[in-house]
Amino acid sequence: MTQTTLMDRALIEEATKKSGLIWVQGDGAEAPPRALWHVWHEGAACLVGDGPGEQPFTGLALTDGGSATVTVRSKDKGGRLIAWHARVSELASGSERWEAAVAELKGKRLNTPDAEQVTERWARECRVLCLEPDGSTAGLPDGSLAAAPATTPATTRRPIPAALPRLLRRGRGKRA
């Protein structure tokens, strides 16, 4: 753990603002870091989750008053850019800070089925967290940190039927 310089703080803010995803792991978590969408608001990465249809925080050990490690990738190249330590705070539903964070999050939330009532649903069923940089960075690891994918019931598609390319070629000729 190293102290951040003014340049590090600027890099943390700019990289986190511009990145659509950050990799987060609560200190002491058993699970590997997870990619989470966020917004940068008032000097912190704000997240919403742990509710139906939202990103899960389970296994990440993100507790109010706890700490976490955040890794940010470069938007243009996709590689790790900086890793920083954060203080985790859970915002109380309906508080002034919660309202401000949720207004930003709502603007960035894609494909929500209930866009008009999303803030009410988040207040009832979800957690809104802020990850504030605590003033220290984590060294970037030397290895790739590649891990086996999590087990899932999802399967890959089956091979395409042998006749499909012929059918597609025949359809192109009719249009021309």
N, C-alpha and C positions, 0 to 999 in steps of 0.2 A: 504494500500500500504506500503510495507516494503522495505528497502534498501537490495540489494543483497550482499551476501558475495562472496568470491572467489569460494567457493564450489557451491553456487547457480548458478553462471555464468557457471561453468563447467557442472553442471547438465542440465542447459538450453541447452547448446551446444550439449552435448552428447545425451540427450533424443530427441532433435529435429532432430539431424542428423539421428538417427536410426529409428525414427518413420516414417512410410509411409504417415500418415495423421496427421494434426493438426486441432484443432477446433479454428476458428477465428471469432471474433466479433469486429467490429469497435466501438469505444466508441461513445455512442449516437445512436447506431443502434436500430431499432425497431424489427428487425428479430432476432431469436435465433442464437446462434453460429452455424457455418456450418463447416463440415469436408472438408478440402481442401488438395490436394496433393501438395508437395513442394520439394525443395532441399535446403540444408544448404550450403550457399556459402558466403565466406568472412565475416563471423560473422553475417549473417542474413538468415532468411527463405525467399526464393524467390519463387514467385507464378506467374503463367500465367493464364489468364482467360478473361472473358467478351467478348469472340469472339465466332463465330459459332463453335460448336463441342468442346468447352473448358468449364471448370468449371465457373459457374456464380458467380460474386461478388455482384450482385444486392441485395440491402437490407442490406448489411453488413456495409455500411458507411465507406468504405476503400478509403480515399481520400489522395492525396499527401500532406504531412505535418501533417496529422492527427495522431491519435493514435488508438491502438487496443489492445485487450486482446487475448493472445494465450494460449490455454490449450493443453498440450502434454500428451499422454497416454504412459504407459509402454509397450514396444514391447512384452515382454513375458507374462505378466499377463493381459494387456488390461485396467487396471485401470488408473485413472488420476494420473499423476506423479508430474507435476508442471504446474503452470499457471504463465505467465509473461506478462508484459506490453511492447508494442513495438511502435516504431515510424514508420509510414508508409511513404515510398517514392516510387513514380512511376518513373521508369527508362525511360529516353528519348530513343526512338527507334533509333538504330544505334550508340549510344554512346558506349564508351569503356566498361563501366560497364554493359550496356545492353547486349553487345555481349558476355561478359564473363558469365553473368547469364543465357542467353539463351543457350549457349553451354552446360551448366550443365543441364538445364531443358530439353533440347532436348534428352539428354542421358537417362533421367528417364521417358519420356513421353511414355506411353504404347498405343498401338493400334491406332496410328494416321494414317488416310487414305493417307496422303500426306507427308510421312517421309522426302522426298528429298526437298520439298518446305516449310516445316513447319516454318522455321525461317522467310521466306519472308511473310508468312501468318500472323504470330504473329506480325511482324512489321506493317503490314497494318491494321489488324482487332482486335488485342488483347491488353491487358494491362499487363505489367510485373511489379510486385510490390515486394519490399523488406521490410520485417518486421524486424527491428533491435531492439534487447533488449535495453530498455531505462535505465536499471539499477535497476528496481524494480520488485518484484514478487507480485502476487495476492494470497491471502490466498485461499486454496481449500475449497469449500463449504461443509457443513455437509451432505446435502441431496444428492439424486441421480441425480437431474436435469433432470429426465426422462420427456419427453414431447410427446404429441400426434404427430403422423406422419403427415407430410404435406399432404394436399389434393392432389389427383392425379387421372387422368382418368384410370390409370392402375388397373387391376383387378386380383384377384387370379385365379389359375387354377380351373377347375371344377373337381368333383370327377372322379376317373378313372372308365372306364366302368367295369361292373361286370364280364364280360367274359375275361378280360385281364389277370388276374392271371392264368386262365386255359390255355389260349393260350401260355403264356410264359413257363409254365411247359411242355406243349406238345413240344415246340420247343427245349427244353433242352434234351429231350429224343432222338430226332433224331440225335443230334450231338454226343452223347455218343456212 
